[in-house]
Structure formats: C-alpha cells, structure tokens
Amino acid sequence: MTNQPPSTTPAPDLFTWEFATDPYPAYAWLRDHAPVHRTKLPSGVEAWLVTRYADAKQALADGRLSKNPAHHAEPAHAKGKTGIPGERKAELMTHLLNIDPPDHTRLRRLVSKAFTPRRVAEFAPRVQELTDHLIDQFAAKGEADLIHEFAFPLPIYAICDLLGVPREDQDDFRDWAGMMIRHGGGPRGGVARSVKKMRGYLADLIHRKREALSDAPTPGEDLISALIRASDHGEHLTENEAAAMAFILLFAGFETTVNLIGNGTYALLTHPEQRARLQTSLAAGESALLETGVEELLRYDGPVELATWRFATQPLTIGGQDIAPGDPVLVVLAAADRDPARFADPDTLDLSRRDNQHLGYGHGIHYCLGAPLARLEGQTALATLLTRLPDLRLAGDSADLRWRGGLIMRGLRTLPVEFTPVRRPIAVPNSAPEDDTPSSL
C-alpha cells in the first residue's frame, strides 16, 4: 500500500464561509501536506480531494473513475447527495455528466456539432446583441449589480436561443435557473422543484418541436430540433435522453459562464494594473490580450472549483494514495490551477500568461463541450463592459462580498459596481419603440 504519511500540522477547515471567500490558502496546504485528501463533505458524503495538477490531470482522464453514480459504494439514499438535487426523481440522470462510454460517446457526438468553433462564431453577433442590450438597461443609472443584471441573464438567454426555447418562455427558464444556482440560499426543496418544472417544460417542448419538425434540416436549426431529428433517424436517442441532454446543456451552460463573467470582472477590478493593460489593448483594437486574459481568469479564479463527481470502479492509486472501488473522487480544479509545480507565480494574475494549460474546463473525454461558447461569452462580456463603462469600479468594500455556497461551482452572490452614467442614444424620430423586456431579445 502506498499511502501518504500523516502531516504534523493540522488540516485547515474546509467548506466554511471563510473558506468559500478564499479557498486558495487551504488548497495550498493540501497540495503540500495531503494532495489526495479524504474528507467529509457538508452533505455527509466522504470523498477524496485531488489537489495537485499532475494528479488532477491523471484523474480526469482515468477510465477507472466512472461518472455513473451507480458505482458509488454508499447506500442508495446517499446517492442523491452526489448530483443535482431532483435530477433522479425527474428522470434527468442520463446526461453527459453522469454516464460513461459508449453512451457518453454516442450522446456527445450528437451535440458536439452545435459547439464547433464555426457554429459558435456564427452565434457571435447574437451574443454581442444580448450583451449590449443588457448593459443598456443599467448604463444610465451609474450603478448595477453585475451578477443579477448582467452575468446571470446573458448566458441564460444565449443558451435558450441555442437550444431553441421560444423567447416568450425564456423568462420562466431564468426563474428556474435562478433557483438552481442559489444552492443553500433558497427555500428548502426549491432546486428540486425547479428541476421538476424544467423537466415538464422540456418534455412538452420536445413533443411540440417533434410535431413541427420539417423533413430536412434548416440552416441554423436549434439544438433541441437537431436532437429530435437524430433520435428519429437511427441514433437511438430516447425522449428521456433528449430531455436530460437539453437540461444539462442549460444547467452546465449557464452557471459556469455566470461565474466566469462575475469572477473575471471582480479579478480585473481588484487588479487595476491588469485591467488597465486590457483596456489599453482593447482601445487599440487588439484581441490577443483579451484571449489570453480570459484563459488566465479561468485559471486564476475559475467558475468551476471542483470537477463533477467520479467514482472508482476498481482499486487504483492517485498521487501515492490508494483509492478503493466505490469511493467518490473530486478533482479540485481550483487547487490544480494554482499548483506552483505547473504554473510560475500561480497566485499572480498575469493576463499575458502564455504557458497556460489550465484545467478550468476539465480534461479528457469529459472536457467541457460548451467551452468555445463560454469563451465567446466571456470575451464579449468583459470587452464590452470595459469599453462602454471605462471607469467601472466596485461599489463598497470587497470584504463585504459573499460567495455562493455549493460544492462544485465558485461564484459571487452579488457584484455591486459604480461608473459614470452613460445615456442611451436618442431614438430616431418615427422609429418603432424599443421593447426592453428580456423576452424581446
């Protein structure tokens, strides 16, 4: 047996409010003293935390670590604590975050074409339109909560458009998604109820789209229609799989981007010299620093703190620690991406960092499918904010900010900012009035 020797210094407290505010010192201790550390999570489930970059990269690509919760060694009642609340009862388990090859390979192939660089590039004007419209809503006030008024609605409406959710229904999705990212901050059972409502809506939407589906694909066909078409033409996609796929694309496709925009903006506002470099670059019409900068923001304080659950299917060793079959393993992306063995000056934000193979979107066959879209949204959001609101600044003390509770994601509850008010352009006479409701976007 090749287990790690015990440390002579006490382990830091994990999963407290203080830890949520700044987990990086605790993760540094774990990397140094217990790089593969068994701990009891707030849910009561015990799991291994993998914190070093090399070990994390190995674990993310190890086929002996399954995504299927059926491999969890705990009693059945505990399995519901290792995923999205309510997804089991809503029959939404058969999605990419819970399955292994060959089913994972089959389902990922069906949706991968929606997230190709070319398809995402075609979606760029819509993302810019959404971004500008949202900023228009608060630019004249001189203040805003960038989470609730910007970072949250932008990816919601973008992913709804991509999926093919009618615009008159998108505000319902915004409400359900808002409940889902509150984690412990909403009413008891609120997440599960929102998941159930979303499941019912998706089942009805799939039925309606199937009834209206044309014989041949149309240019720019929405993703739900493409999934239905594939299931009707030999790809063996069940209705539950289609609903689960749409659900997880929405769930995983918005919260990560909310946090990317929120965490990224906060990092820039608290690193004025880096923010000034980026604004100068943008003013000169350059894109290189924006592109490397978003990658650095993903590494420095990324939207996903821990990769989603994995379960050992056979005995294995990670970082010198033996893992038993059935044990849950959580790869701590936030810790791995600040590992000094892989990144020079890892606690320094450097927007021009070049050697930056971060794990912010995972690694291996479960590498984030929507990464190109998230990058587009992050680059567009940050560039437009800094260009249109050049003196953007925090409203209040950063010590007063609170981070959302939850195991997997890392994001701010609110991000109050101030700036010089920017008046909207005067409307051209006789032009049609603009509808400011989100569903009109």
C-alpha angles and dihedrals in degrees: 000000000000105000125159118260114249117262120243092218122072118258116249121251112267131206096018122132089256090052091049090055094054116001095165100091090052091049090050089055091050093049090052101040111017110014092171103038130179113217141161112248124218088260090059094249116129117224143164117252115210111201111165120089098232092047091045093052090049093049094047091057099037111117090203089070107078127202091209111104089210086082092061110118093211122098116278093259091063094053091077088063094064102064143029110319112254098011093112095052091044090054092240099127098106097083133117095270093057105041140071134210135324092032091038091052092050096048095042090052090055095058102029092088089063091063102044115132089249094052091046091049089054088054093052096094090054091051090050091049092051091046094051093045093053093048089049089062095063106017094097093051097065091223139060146161098244093200099055098030100039123000093049103045097041099068092035093060092039095054091042089055091048093049093045100246106163111250093238088062099044096090089061088055089049091055094047092045091049090057092047095056095047089079104178094359099079135065117299110275092010095125093051091048091051091049090051092050091048091049092053092048093048092050090053093044092051090051092049093047092048090053092050098040115130122227094250131035117263125219110275093011112183120255098247090054089049091052091050091048091051092049090050093050106054105287091113096227110165122214090250090052091049092049092045091049093051090046097052093043088055095043097043093034098060111032094053090053093045088057095042091056095040098044091040094051091047091050091051093047091052094046102053096174091056092044090051091051090053094047091050090050093049092048088055090054094248124143104185096088091045090054096047089039095059089049089052092049088052089053099040100050107351130188096246114059098179128021114242121273125299128183127205112242094188138008113293141160125232120183092344093309122117115230119200124220111272094025116134116236123199118191109213103219092180091058096043092051091057095047108133089207088069107024127047111233091356095184091056120092108226114170091193094055107140107182093062113140092158124175095226091124096034130246138255127023092337094056106143109278093204097050094113091053093045091051091050092050092045094049093045094046097048096042093049094046094050093044100045096036102034097169095048110155141166116274103221135349119328088222088069094059118106128211122219118256118240138106107245108033130057118206145131122261091216138359110197113194139176132208142156107288114254116206118221117245115271110259118251110252115260092015119133114269115257117244109223097193114116092232089063092064 
